[in-house]
Amino acid sequence: MKRRIGAWESRSKGKHTQFRWFAGSPVRRFLFFLIICCILCSGCGYTIQTRANLPFETISIGTIENKTSEPKLQDRCHVALAETFSQHGYEVSSFARYRLQGEIYRFELIPTTEVNLAATQYQIVMKGSFKLVDTESGKSIPLGADSPFITYFNANTTDPLEEIMTQKELAEASAMANLAQTLVSLVTYNTPKNFASLLFKPDDIKNVEGLIDKLRDAKDPLSEYLRDQFTPDLQRKIDAYNQFDYSAKELKTALANALNSIIQNKDIFDEKRFAHVMLSDETMQLIRQNAQGGNRVKLNRILLEEAYPDELTKVQQVPEVKKTNK
């Protein structure tokens, strides 16, 4: 018995020694906390985010349309987004260059479990569609957050209606928090700086005759795919175009708009579609990463540049100029 007590005292002394080291100095406490944070972050796959790593420092939250019959979803979404952006180091300002806006178009409250014809568990399903807008250029990119956000809450058959409604509001807040977290993560980790520069301008079509010839003939899978995405009116303009046509400027604008619609809303890579194209290492890396959000737009733009190197200009991204207060 004595040996056991002595062993416990020895371990106890060690614990007290460790506690004194931890509690003795603010610097030691800070270092200990920092080490624990690094271990946890490295273990779960997250990184510590700083403002220097953000694609931009300020953001505004625009109109959130509520197209469901559930009241006040737009207000709750606005609050959840503002809080989550602030937690990630953004400044939320109505004067920011970049604006997040969108709509919530589905909200369902579904009983999933019943006892004696009384619901004891409910499911909340919420879906939305959002985009990030560069207010200076008017360009935007979609944020792939339209997957359903689902939460559950339980209800006893003896619970009063007020208690059930309270549980419903808590579950709804959880789904909204998940939606906000997903959107902020997409903006933070999947949005290149100055993403609007990724979109085609009419002058980016440097050889309109050559591009039109390829789109008109559609002899390769990619040209055939692009042509199929165009409107019938644009297809007719392409077929009727000749090199002496004075509507080249108008056609370049129409082509740029059509290509922008494709790179913003489609996953254009397909092995068979690009079998004839020699892709760069950077492009292959983006493909392997299953790029989403702004990075998907970037990937699509680069894919088209490498497929049509003589017809399309490579994007020139200019670092964002930070605004300073004088």
N, C-alpha and C positions, 0 to 999 in steps of 0.2 A: 504494500500500500504506500509506503514511504517513497519507493522508487517512482511510483506513478505520480504522486503529488509533486515530487521533485522535477519530473519531466514536464509537468504542466506549468510549474513555476518558471522553468527555463524558457518554455515557449512564450509564456506570458511576458517575461522580461524582454524577449525579442520583439514582441508586439509593441510594448511600451516604448522601446528604443525607436522602432519605426515610426510610431505616432509622434514622438518628440521631434524626429527629423522632419516629418511632414508639417507639424504645427509650428515649428520654431521660426520659420522665416517666410515672409511673403514671396520672396523670390523662389524659394524651394517649392512653395505651394503652386506658384504659377508654372514652374518647370514640370512639376508632377502632372498638373492638369493638361499641359500641352502634350506631354508624352502619351497620356491616356487618349487624348483626342486623335493624335496621329495614328495610334494603334487601332482605334475603332474605325477611323476613316479608311485606313489601308485594308482593314479586314472586310469591310462591307462594300468596297468598290467606289466610294464617294471621295471627292476631293474637297478641300477647303476652298470655298469660292471667295475671291476678293474683287473689289470694284475694277481693278486693273484687268481682270480676266473677262469682264462682261463685254458683250458686243457693243453696248452703249450704256451710258450712265443714267439717263432719264427716260421715262416712258409715260405716256398718258393712256388712260383707259377711256375709250370712246363709248359709243352707244352699245348696250347689250339688249337686244330685242328678246322679249319673252313671248314666244309663240305658243305657249301652253296655257292651260286653264288654271295652273297653279299660281296664285298671286305672289308678287314681290320677289320672284326668282332673280329678276334682273338686278334688283338692289342688293340682294345677298351675294350674287356673283361679283358685282362691282366691289363690294367690301372685301370679299375673300381674295380677289385679285390684288387689290391695293395692299392688303396686309402681307400677302405672300411675296409680292415684288419687293416690298420694303425689307422683309426678312432676308432676301437674297442680295441686298445691297443697292437696289435701284432707288432712285428718287422719282416718286410719282408726281408728275406735274402736267397740268393741262396745256402748257406751252412746249412740251417736248416734241421733238421731230418725229419720233416713232409712236404710233398709236395702235393699241390692241382693241379690236372690236369684233362683234359677232352676234350670234343668236343662240338661244336655247329653244329647240324645237320639239323636244320630247320629254315628258315627265309622266311617269306611271306609278301608281301605288297598287301593288298586286299582293293579295293574300296568298301565302305559300303553304301554310299549315293550318289545319282546322281541328278543333275538338268539339264534338257535339254541335256541329254547324256554326261554331264561333271561331273566328280567326285568332290564332295565337302567334303567328309570325307573318310579317309583311316584308315585301321587297320593294325598294325604291329604285327605279331605272330612270336615268337622266342622260340626254344626249344634246350636244351642241356643235356648232360650226363657227370657227374663229379665223381671223386673219390678222397679220401684222402689216400696218400701212406706213409707208414713208411719206409723210405729209408734204415734203418738199417736192418730190417727183410725182406723187400720186400713185406710185407703184405699190403693189402689195404681194405678199406671199401667204398661202394658206398654212394653217397650223393643224397638223393631223391629230386633233384631239376629239374626233367625233365618235370614237368608240364609246359604248355605253358605260356610264359610271353607276355601279350597283352597290347598294348597301341594304342591310336588313335590320329589323328591330322586332323585339318580342312584345307580346301583350297577353296578360292573363285575362281569362274570361271574366274575372271579377273586377278588373281595373275599370275605374270611371273613365269617361270619355276624355276628360282633361289630361289624365295620365297618358293615355294613348296618343293624344295630340302632342304632348311634350316629347314622347319618345320618337314620334314622327319627325318633329322639328330637329331633334338631335341627329337622327339618321340623315336627314336632308342636309344639315350642315356638314356632316362628314363627307357626303357625296360631293358637295360643292367645294370643300377643301381639297379633295382629290382632283377635281377638275382644275382648280386654280393651280395646284402644284404641278400638274401635267403641263399646263399652258406655260407657266413660268420656266419650267425645265426645257421645254421646246425652244422658247425664246433664248434662254441662257446658253444652252449647249448645242443647238442646231441652227443658229442664225449667224451667218458670216457678217463681219462688219460691212456696213454700207451695202446691204443685200440688194438694194434697188439697182446697183450697177450691174448685177447679174442678168438683168432683163435686157432684151434686145432693143436697140434703137434703130430707126430706119437706116442710119448711116453705117450700122454694123454689118449690113448686107453689102459687102464691098464689090461683089460680082453678081448683080441681079440676073444677068443673062445666063450665066453658068448655073446658078441655083434653079432658075426656072426650067432650064433644059432638063436637069435631073429630076425635078418634081413632075414635069410634064411626061417624061418617058417612064419614070418610076421603074427602072430596070433592076434596082437593088431593093432588098426588103425594107430598109429604113425609109427610103424615098416613097415607097408604096404606102408605108404606115403613115408618114406625115401627110401625104396627099389625102388619105382616107379621113384624117382628122379635120381637114379644112372644110369650110362651108361650100355648098354647091356654087355659090356666087364667086368665091375665090378660085375654085377649080376652073370655072369658065374664064376668068381673067387670065389665069396662068396659060390655059390652052390657046387663048386668043392673042397672047402677047407676042410682039416681034421687036427686034432691036431698034427699030426706028420709031417705036411707040413713045409718045411724049408723056404717057401716064406712068413712066417708070417710078417717079417719086411717090405717087399715090400707091402703086403696087408694092413698093418697098415698105411703106407704112402698114399696109394690110398684111404683108408677110410677117413683119416684126410682131404685130399684134397677135397673129395666129400662132407664131412660134412661142411667144410669151405665155399664151393660154395653155399650150401643151406642156411647157417645162414647169409651169406652176401647178398643174393639176394631174399630171400623168407620171407614171414610172416608165420611162421610155426604153430602159435597158432590157434587152433580151439577147441571149447568146446567138440565136439564129439571125436576129435582126442586125446585129453588129459583127457578124462573122467576117465580113469583108473589110472591117475597119481595124487598123493597128492602134490599140489604145495604150496610153501612157501608164506608167507605174502609179502616178497620182490618181488617175481615173480608176484603175483597178482597185486601189486601196479604198476609195470611196464606195465602190460597188460592194466590196467585201464588208464594209461597215454598215451596209443597209441604211444609207443616209436618209434622214427624214427632215421635214421642215425646210428651212433655208438651205441646208446642205443638200437636200434632194434637188432643189432648184439649181444649185451650183453644179451638181453632178450632171443634170440634164443639159445645162448650158455647155459644159465641157464636152460632153458626148457629141453634141451637134457640131461644136467647133472642130473636133478631131475627125468627124465624119465628113465635114465640108471645109477643109482647111483653106481652099482657094476661094471660097464663096463667102465665108463668115469671118469677121474680125474677132480676135481673142479678147476676152473681157479684160479691161484694165481697172483694177480695184484701187481706189485712192483711200489711204487711211483717213479715218474720221477725225475732223478737227474739233477738238473739245472747246466748248464755250467757256470763257472765263468772265468772272464778275469784276468789273472795274470799280 
